[in-house]
Amino acid sequence: MSETIPQPPTQPRERVSGRDIWSKLSKDQREEIGVAALEVFAGDYAQHTATYGAKTCGDVDPRVVRFTEAAFGAAWGRFVDLIVDEVPQANFVGANGLVKLPSILGRVCLHCGCTANDACEGGCEWVTDTCCSSCSGEITPAKDIAGWPF
């Protein structure tokens, strides 16, 4: 049986700069999006609090879980609608036509997709800026991103 050759990854290297996008929005846009972001947090907080209570106490009213899930869903939907309506989508697409990654993500292994906050099973560390120790035997520095369009 022949050895499988790793395929180029699909994640882009370019990053979204939320700070740059934010600075280009009007005061009204920033206010609307900021309020919507706080509503998302409030919905998420309520949902997780209700879910946590149900897991630890076992006596949380299922109606509370239901309406906190609905609250998060409504807040998230409003937030996404605002971003789609108010922020040019070109901010989220790189020059290569691929979707940009959030800048908060940090390093991404271009072979397995692990990150600093989501390491390989058993752990790994960075061998290069784009390759983790779990994959270093599969990708050599010469193959590491050379010629790949991101």
C-alpha positions as CSV (number, residue, x, y, z in Angstrom):
1,M,0.0,0.0,0.0
2,S,1.4,3.4,-0.9
3,E,2.0,6.1,1.7
4,T,-0.6,8.9,1.8
5,I,0.8,12.3,0.9
6,P,-0.5,15.1,3.1
7,Q,-2.7,17.5,1.2
8,P,-2.4,21.2,1.5
9,P,-4.6,22.6,4.2
10,T,-7.5,24.8,3.5
11,Q,-7.2,27.3,6.4
12,P,-5.9,30.7,5.3
13,R,-3.0,32.5,6.8
14,E,-4.4,36.0,6.6
15,R,-6.1,37.3,9.7
16,V,-9.1,39.5,10.4
17,S,-8.2,42.6,12.4
18,G,-11.2,43.4,14.5
19,R,-9.5,46.6,15.7
20,D,-9.1,47.9,12.2
21,I,-12.7,47.0,11.2
22,W,-14.0,48.7,14.4
23,S,-12.0,51.9,13.8
24,K,-13.7,52.2,10.4
25,L,-17.2,52.0,11.7
26,S,-19.3,55.0,12.5
27,K,-20.1,55.8,16.1
28,D,-23.7,54.6,15.6
29,Q,-22.5,51.3,14.0
30,R,-20.1,50.7,16.9
31,E,-22.9,51.4,19.4
32,E,-25.3,49.1,17.8
33,I,-22.8,46.3,17.4
34,G,-21.5,46.8,20.9
35,V,-24.9,46.6,22.4
36,A,-25.7,43.5,20.4
37,A,-22.4,41.9,21.5
38,L,-23.4,42.5,25.2
39,E,-26.8,40.9,24.5
40,V,-25.0,37.9,23.0
41,F,-22.9,37.6,26.2
42,A,-26.0,38.0,28.4
43,G,-27.8,35.3,26.5
44,D,-24.7,33.0,26.6
45,Y,-24.2,33.7,30.3
46,A,-27.9,32.9,31.1
47,Q,-27.8,29.8,29.0
48,H,-24.6,28.4,30.6
49,T,-25.8,29.3,34.1
50,A,-29.1,27.4,33.5
51,T,-27.3,24.5,32.0
52,Y,-24.6,24.4,34.7
53,G,-27.4,24.5,37.3
54,A,-29.2,21.6,35.7
55,K,-26.0,19.5,35.6
56,T,-25.0,20.2,39.2
57,C,-28.4,20.5,41.0
58,G,-30.6,18.5,38.7
59,D,-33.6,20.6,39.7
60,V,-33.6,23.4,37.1
61,D,-36.9,24.1,35.5
62,P,-36.6,22.9,31.8
63,R,-38.5,26.1,30.9
64,V,-35.6,28.1,32.1
65,V,-33.2,26.2,30.0
66,R,-35.5,26.6,27.0
67,F,-35.9,30.4,27.3
68,T,-32.2,31.0,28.0
69,E,-31.4,29.0,24.8
70,A,-33.9,31.1,23.0
71,A,-32.4,34.3,24.4
72,F,-29.0,33.3,23.2
73,G,-30.3,32.3,19.8
74,A,-32.1,35.6,19.3
75,A,-29.2,37.7,20.5
76,W,-26.7,35.8,18.3
77,G,-29.0,36.2,15.3
78,R,-29.3,39.9,15.8
79,F,-25.6,40.3,16.2
80,V,-24.8,38.3,13.0
81,D,-27.5,40.3,11.1
82,L,-25.8,43.6,12.2
83,I,-22.4,42.5,11.2
84,V,-23.7,41.3,7.8
85,D,-25.6,44.6,7.3
86,E,-23.0,47.0,8.7
87,V,-19.6,45.6,8.0
88,P,-18.3,45.0,4.4
89,Q,-17.7,41.3,4.0
90,A,-14.5,42.1,2.1
91,N,-13.0,42.5,5.6
92,F,-13.3,38.8,6.2
93,V,-11.9,37.6,2.9
94,G,-8.2,37.6,2.1
95,A,-6.6,38.8,-1.1
96,N,-6.4,35.1,-2.1
97,G,-10.2,34.8,-1.9
98,L,-10.0,32.6,1.2
99,V,-11.8,33.4,4.5
100,K,-9.5,35.1,7.0
101,L,-9.0,33.6,10.5
102,P,-9.8,35.7,13.6
103,S,-6.6,37.3,14.8
104,I,-7.3,36.1,18.3
105,L,-6.7,32.5,17.2
106,G,-2.9,32.7,17.1
107,R,-0.9,29.9,15.5
108,V,-2.5,27.2,13.4
109,C,-0.7,24.0,12.4
110,L,-1.1,23.8,8.6
111,H,-1.2,20.1,8.7
112,C,-3.5,19.0,11.5
113,G,-5.2,22.3,12.3
114,C,-4.3,22.4,16.0
115,T,-3.9,25.7,17.8
116,A,-2.3,26.9,21.0
117,N,-5.7,26.5,22.8
118,D,-6.6,23.2,21.1
119,A,-3.4,21.0,21.0
120,C,-3.1,17.6,19.5
121,E,-4.2,14.6,21.6
122,G,-1.3,14.0,24.0
123,G,0.0,17.5,23.6
124,C,2.3,19.1,21.1
125,E,4.5,22.2,20.7
126,W,5.4,24.5,17.9
127,V,8.3,23.4,15.7
128,T,7.8,26.2,13.2
129,D,5.3,29.0,13.0
130,T,3.0,26.7,11.0
131,C,3.8,23.2,12.1
132,C,3.4,21.4,15.5
133,S,5.7,18.7,16.9
134,S,3.1,16.0,16.2
135,C,3.2,16.8,12.5
136,S,6.9,17.7,12.2
137,G,7.8,14.2,10.9
138,E,5.1,14.5,8.2
139,I,5.9,18.0,7.0
140,T,9.4,19.2,6.5
141,P,10.3,22.9,6.6
142,A,10.6,22.8,2.8
143,K,7.0,21.6,2.4
144,D,5.7,23.9,5.2
145,I,3.5,26.3,3.3
146,A,5.9,26.8,0.4
147,G,3.7,27.3,-2.7
148,W,0.4,27.0,-0.9
149,P,-1.9,29.9,-1.5
150,F,-2.4,31.3,2.0
